[in-house]
């Protein structure tokens, strides 16, 4: 096989800070698909400078569904899923060029390193991970989760590890933590889940901090570990608190007669998980 059988797919939105490095690392691939969902910066213009890159614009459907939609736009079945803030090493590109890709049920995992403002992180849950990023779209798809999406491998799937690394520029500016917490908790605001009481929400937020900073040894990363731990606590707090506030505001409005309570001719059905 050759790199022409592998089709990198990238989804973007306001990724001007990192997308050039991403696409430069994919220069050896004949065809790269970029699916942009509403960039207001120079992302699209920067992508169009790369001759092997095709840019398609469209809506954002949540991360899982958007990745599947973008993969469907590629010219072939073997999809290399790369984020707009990631770039692949030359060693990994060489390893990919040597793959046979004979079995559609086989997926391929690479070692990812996370960078926090230039530092390769080892602790706070940010150490290197093996992640499946090359798969055949006829057998493998992302789930429909709006955030923290996962690839769903077929029952007979095999995962092969590929030599070489890819790098994740997770944070280039500390303000990105605030933006990510707001964006991700908003995506999960209307997803299915229990509405927790404020006391439970506080305990969960405290545990998110403790797990990151102490259990996952974020303390060894200095101020970076502290920032990650606080961000994880904020994410946990607002994920549940937004749902709690929505439910209680709706209840207050019904009690005040501002919104009529829903009526049903028969008892509501209860779904047992």
Secondary structure, DSSP 8 states (H G I E B T S, - for coil): --GGG-EEEEEESS-TTTHHHHHHHTTTSS-EEEEES---SSHHHHHTTSTTEEEEE-----HHHHHHHHHHTSSSSEEEE--TTEEE-HHHHHHHHT-----TTEEEEEEEEEEETTEE--STT-S-EEEEEEEETTT-EE---SSS--EE--TT-EEEEEEEEEEEEEESSTHHHHHHHHHHHHHTTTSS-----HHHHHHHHHHHHHIIIIIT-GGGGTHHHHHHHHHHHHHHHHHHHHHHHHHHHHHHHHHTTSS-----SS-------
